[in-house]
Amino acid sequence: MKPNDVVSRAEWLEARKKLLDAEKALTRVRDEVSAQRRALPWVPVTEAYAFEGPSGPAVLADLFGEYSQLVIYHFMFGPAWDQGCPSCSFWADGIERHVVHLAARDVAVALVSRAPRDKLTAYAARMGWTTPWYSSSKCRFNQDFGVSFDEGDDRAYNFGTSTFGGDEAPGVSIFAKDGEGRVFHTYSTYARGLDMLNTAYHFLDLVPKGRDEQDLPWSMAWLRRRDQYDSVPEAS
């Protein structure tokens, strides 16, 4: 790896402080946007979505468990697929270890896919995940939240700002439940909006090479499922 300009510690500190100003400005903007996100109006969810989960049939309210907030990761795993999407698996690897911490802040987490439960169960065991995973194969939950497309659909994605190239797309949707048990949709995000949920990418943004994806055929061409890396490349 070719180094950047090599300078003295004092010169580095001056450059670092200048970057710190930009980082602080970004943090303030992020806090403002997060406040706007939390202030969005809520939409009642009245559809009787039917899921198949670890304990059998479930409705959306059941996915909350004992909590009042619910994060659903729309995991790309089509009904005819033999295994889950590699990029969604990348995100799910990070989600897995956060579930217990989120529960401490009144947040439940679940994965939802259109594949049947037996496929989800087998793939979760292969990946070593315990995050609750529900099949939406018997309802239109995925279609209604813009992450699955039937034949003939226009495949409008990310609130109609783009067109998705396949039948299954990634996303995250947030729900809340009030004291009367009513469920509300509060937020969804797609595409690059999912970046903030991937801890590994944030680490890569800190190191000198960054994500190092600019010369690949597509941005995530390097990615493999956690059990499919042949070897770790030697440092260059």
C-alpha positions as CSV (number, residue, x, y, z in Angstrom):
1,M,0.0,0.0,0.0
2,K,1.4,3.4,-1.0
3,P,1.5,5.9,1.8
4,N,-0.1,9.3,1.7
5,D,2.1,12.3,2.4
6,V,4.5,11.5,5.2
7,V,4.7,14.4,7.7
8,S,5.8,15.2,11.2
9,R,3.6,14.5,14.2
10,A,2.9,18.2,14.6
11,E,1.9,18.6,11.0
12,W,-0.4,15.5,11.3
13,L,-2.0,16.9,14.4
14,E,-2.8,20.2,12.6
15,A,-4.4,18.2,9.7
16,R,-6.3,16.0,12.2
17,K,-7.8,18.9,14.0
18,K,-9.0,20.4,10.7
19,L,-10.7,17.1,10.0
20,L,-12.1,17.0,13.5
21,D,-14.0,20.2,12.8
22,A,-15.6,18.5,9.8
23,E,-16.4,15.4,11.8
24,K,-18.1,17.5,14.5
25,A,-20.2,19.3,11.9
26,L,-21.2,15.9,10.5
27,T,-22.2,14.7,13.9
28,R,-24.4,17.8,14.5
29,V,-26.1,17.3,11.2
30,R,-26.6,13.6,11.9
31,D,-28.2,14.5,15.3
32,E,-30.5,16.9,13.6
33,V,-31.5,14.4,10.9
34,S,-32.0,11.7,13.6
35,A,-34.4,14.1,15.4
36,Q,-36.3,14.7,12.2
37,R,-36.5,10.9,11.7
38,R,-38.0,10.4,15.2
39,A,-40.5,13.2,14.6
40,L,-42.0,11.6,11.5
41,P,-45.8,11.0,11.7
42,W,-47.0,7.4,12.3
43,V,-49.2,5.3,10.1
44,P,-51.5,2.7,11.6
45,V,-50.9,-0.9,10.4
46,T,-54.3,-2.4,10.0
47,E,-53.4,-5.3,7.6
48,A,-53.6,-8.7,9.2
49,Y,-50.1,-9.9,8.0
50,A,-49.6,-13.6,8.7
51,F,-46.1,-14.8,9.4
52,E,-44.5,-18.1,10.2
53,G,-41.9,-17.8,13.0
54,P,-39.8,-19.8,15.5
55,S,-42.9,-20.5,17.6
56,G,-45.4,-21.0,14.7
57,P,-48.0,-18.6,13.2
58,A,-47.7,-15.0,14.2
59,V,-49.1,-11.5,13.4
60,L,-47.1,-8.3,13.3
61,A,-47.9,-7.4,16.9
62,D,-46.4,-10.8,18.0
63,L,-43.0,-9.8,16.6
64,F,-42.6,-7.1,19.3
65,G,-42.6,-9.7,22.1
66,E,-42.6,-7.7,25.3
67,Y,-41.2,-4.5,23.8
68,S,-42.9,-1.4,22.3
69,Q,-40.5,-0.9,19.4
70,L,-39.6,-3.2,16.5
71,V,-36.8,-3.2,13.9
72,I,-37.5,-5.5,10.9
73,Y,-34.6,-6.2,8.6
74,H,-36.1,-7.1,5.2
75,F,-33.7,-9.9,4.4
76,M,-33.4,-10.9,0.7
77,F,-34.3,-14.6,0.6
78,G,-36.8,-15.5,-2.2
79,P,-39.1,-18.5,-2.0
80,A,-37.2,-20.5,-4.6
81,W,-33.7,-19.6,-3.3
82,D,-31.4,-22.2,-1.7
83,Q,-29.6,-19.7,0.5
84,G,-29.8,-16.1,1.7
85,C,-28.4,-13.0,0.0
86,P,-24.7,-12.5,0.7
87,S,-25.0,-8.8,1.4
88,C,-28.0,-9.3,3.7
89,S,-26.0,-12.0,5.4
90,F,-23.3,-9.3,5.9
91,W,-25.8,-7.0,7.6
92,A,-27.3,-9.9,9.6
93,D,-23.9,-10.9,11.0
94,G,-23.7,-7.4,12.6
95,I,-27.3,-7.4,13.8
96,E,-26.9,-10.7,15.6
97,R,-24.8,-9.4,18.4
98,H,-26.8,-6.1,18.9
99,V,-30.1,-7.8,19.6
100,V,-29.5,-8.1,23.4
101,H,-28.4,-4.5,23.7
102,L,-31.4,-3.2,21.7
103,A,-33.7,-5.2,24.0
104,A,-32.3,-3.3,26.9
105,R,-33.6,-0.2,25.3
106,D,-37.1,-1.6,24.6
107,V,-36.4,-2.6,21.0
108,A,-37.2,-6.0,19.4
109,V,-35.4,-7.1,16.3
110,A,-36.5,-9.6,13.6
111,L,-35.6,-10.7,10.1
112,V,-38.4,-11.2,7.6
113,S,-38.1,-13.0,4.2
114,R,-40.4,-14.6,1.7
115,A,-38.6,-18.0,1.8
116,P,-40.4,-20.8,3.8
117,R,-39.5,-21.3,7.4
118,D,-37.6,-24.5,6.9
119,K,-35.1,-22.7,4.6
120,L,-34.8,-19.8,7.0
121,T,-34.2,-22.2,9.9
122,A,-31.5,-24.2,8.0
123,Y,-29.7,-21.1,6.8
124,A,-29.7,-19.4,10.3
125,A,-28.2,-22.6,11.8
126,R,-25.5,-22.5,9.1
127,M,-24.7,-18.9,9.8
128,G,-24.9,-19.3,13.6
129,W,-27.7,-16.7,14.0
130,T,-30.3,-16.6,16.7
131,T,-32.1,-13.4,15.7
132,P,-35.8,-14.3,15.3
133,W,-36.6,-14.9,11.6
134,Y,-40.1,-14.9,10.1
135,S,-41.4,-16.1,6.8
136,S,-43.8,-13.7,5.1
137,S,-44.6,-16.3,2.3
138,K,-48.3,-16.3,3.1
139,C,-48.9,-12.5,3.0
140,R,-48.0,-9.4,1.1
141,F,-45.9,-7.8,3.8
142,N,-42.8,-7.6,1.6
143,Q,-44.6,-6.2,-1.4
144,D,-46.4,-3.6,0.7
145,F,-43.1,-2.4,2.2
146,G,-41.4,-2.2,-1.2
147,V,-38.9,-5.0,-0.9
148,S,-40.4,-7.8,-3.0
149,F,-41.8,-7.6,-6.5
150,D,-44.2,-9.9,-8.4
151,E,-44.1,-10.5,-12.1
152,G,-45.3,-7.4,-13.9
153,D,-44.5,-5.0,-11.1
154,D,-42.6,-1.8,-12.0
155,R,-40.0,-2.6,-9.2
156,A,-40.1,0.9,-7.9
157,Y,-37.6,1.0,-5.0
158,N,-36.6,3.4,-2.3
159,F,-39.8,5.4,-2.4
160,G,-39.8,5.4,-6.2
161,T,-36.4,7.1,-6.6
162,S,-34.9,4.0,-8.4
163,T,-35.8,0.8,-10.1
164,F,-34.6,-2.5,-8.5
165,G,-33.2,-5.1,-10.8
166,G,-34.4,-8.2,-9.1
167,D,-37.4,-9.7,-7.3
168,E,-36.1,-9.2,-3.8
169,A,-34.6,-6.0,-2.3
170,P,-33.1,-5.1,1.1
171,G,-34.5,-2.6,3.6
172,V,-35.3,-1.8,7.2
173,S,-38.7,-0.9,8.6
174,I,-39.5,0.4,12.1
175,F,-42.7,-0.1,14.0
176,A,-44.1,1.0,17.3
177,K,-46.9,-0.4,19.5
178,D,-49.0,1.6,21.9
179,G,-50.5,0.7,25.2
180,E,-53.6,-0.5,23.5
181,G,-51.7,-2.9,21.3
182,R,-52.1,-0.9,18.1
183,V,-49.2,-1.2,15.7
184,F,-47.8,1.8,13.7
185,H,-45.2,2.1,10.9
186,T,-42.8,4.9,11.8
187,Y,-39.9,4.7,9.4
188,S,-38.3,2.7,6.6
189,T,-35.0,3.0,4.8
190,Y,-33.4,1.4,1.7
191,A,-30.3,1.3,-0.5
192,R,-27.5,3.5,1.0
193,G,-29.8,4.3,4.0
194,L,-28.8,0.9,5.3
195,D,-25.1,1.8,5.5
196,M,-25.5,3.2,9.0
197,L,-26.5,-0.2,10.3
198,N,-23.4,-2.0,9.1
199,T,-20.6,-1.8,11.7
200,A,-18.0,-3.4,9.4
201,Y,-18.4,-0.7,6.8
202,H,-17.9,2.0,9.4
203,F,-14.6,0.3,10.4
204,L,-13.6,0.2,6.7
205,D,-14.3,4.0,6.5
206,L,-11.7,4.6,9.2
207,V,-8.8,2.7,7.6
208,P,-6.5,4.1,4.8
209,K,-7.9,2.0,2.0
210,G,-11.5,2.7,3.0
211,R,-14.0,0.3,1.4
212,D,-11.6,-0.2,-1.5
213,E,-14.4,-1.0,-3.9
214,Q,-13.9,1.5,-6.6
215,D,-12.1,-0.9,-9.0
216,L,-14.4,-3.9,-8.5
217,P,-17.0,-5.0,-11.1
218,W,-19.6,-3.8,-8.6
219,S,-19.3,-2.4,-5.1
220,M,-19.7,-5.6,-3.1
221,A,-18.0,-8.0,-5.5
222,W,-15.5,-8.8,-2.7
223,L,-18.1,-10.0,-0.3
224,R,-18.7,-13.6,0.7
225,R,-20.9,-15.3,3.2
226,R,-19.0,-15.8,6.4
227,D,-18.3,-19.4,5.7
228,Q,-17.2,-18.9,2.1
229,Y,-14.0,-17.0,2.4
230,D,-11.2,-19.2,1.0
231,S,-8.4,-17.2,2.6
232,V,-7.6,-13.8,3.9
233,P,-5.4,-11.9,1.3
234,E,-1.9,-11.1,2.3
235,A,-1.2,-7.5,3.3
236,S,0.2,-5.3,0.5
